[in-house]
Amino acid sequence: MKAVNYSHARNNLKAIIDAVCDDNEEVIITTKNDKSVVILSMDEYNRTHMQVKRDVQEALRQVEMNDLMEADEVFDVLLSKYED
């Protein structure tokens, strides 16, 4: 993941958008007052959003079936899914 400051992003927005979409690269834009944002492609956003929705649906199904895990197990499963 690449990080650039706000001025660089403003001056190079098209190139950043192209890199994000073409290379499936995420870019962090930083500011002087520690307010940062992440730019990611719409495809990546949709994939991530759908995965979160599936995870929530699965969690609800497990709760309904009383198929619950210990907190440590949940943490380990989530870590393994979302580690880079």
C-alpha positions in Angstrom: 0.0 0.0 0.0 1.4 3.3 -1.0 1.0 6.6 1.0 1.1 10.1 -0.5 0.4 13.5 0.9 -2.6 15.6 0.0 -0.7 18.0 -2.2 0.8 15.2 -4.3 -2.6 13.5 -4.5 -4.3 16.7 -5.7 -1.7 17.2 -8.4 -1.7 13.6 -9.5 -5.2 12.5 -9.0 -5.8 10.9 -12.4 -2.5 8.9 -12.2 -3.4 7.8 -8.7 -6.9 6.7 -9.8 -5.4 4.9 -12.8 -2.9 3.0 -10.6 -5.5 2.1 -8.1 -7.9 0.7 -10.8 -5.3 -0.8 -13.1 -3.0 -2.3 -10.5 -5.5 -3.0 -7.8 -3.4 -0.9 -5.5 -4.7 0.9 -2.5 -3.4 4.4 -1.8 -3.4 6.3 1.5 -3.7 10.1 1.3 -2.4 11.9 4.3 -2.9 15.4 5.6 -1.0 17.6 8.0 -3.7 17.3 10.6 -3.6 13.5 10.7 -6.8 13.0 8.7 -6.1 10.2 6.3 -8.2 8.4 3.7 -7.7 5.3 1.6 -8.5 5.2 -2.1 -9.4 1.7 -3.5 -11.0 0.6 -6.7 -14.7 0.1 -6.9 -14.1 -3.6 -7.6 -12.0 -4.0 -4.5 -14.7 -2.1 -2.5 -17.4 -4.3 -3.8 -15.4 -7.5 -3.0 -14.6 -6.3 0.5 -18.2 -5.2 1.1 -19.6 -8.5 -0.1 -17.2 -10.5 2.1 -18.2 -8.5 5.2 -21.9 -9.1 4.3 -21.2 -12.8 4.0 -19.3 -12.9 7.3 -22.2 -11.1 9.1 -24.8 -13.5 7.5 -22.7 -16.5 8.6 -22.3 -15.1 12.1 -26.1 -14.6 12.3 -26.7 -18.1 11.1 -24.3 -19.5 13.7 -26.1 -17.5 16.5 -29.5 -18.8 15.3 -28.2 -22.3 15.4 -26.5 -21.8 18.7 -23.3 -22.8 17.0 -21.1 -20.3 18.9 -17.4 -20.0 19.3 -15.2 -18.8 22.1 -14.0 -15.2 21.7 -10.4 -16.4 21.2 -11.6 -18.7 18.3 -13.5 -15.8 16.7 -10.4 -13.6 16.9 -8.2 -16.2 15.4 -10.6 -16.9 12.5 -11.0 -13.2 11.7 -7.2 -12.6 11.9 -6.6 -15.4 9.4 -9.2 -14.0 7.0 -8.0 -10.4 6.9 -4.3 -10.7 7.3 -2.3 -9.3 4.4 
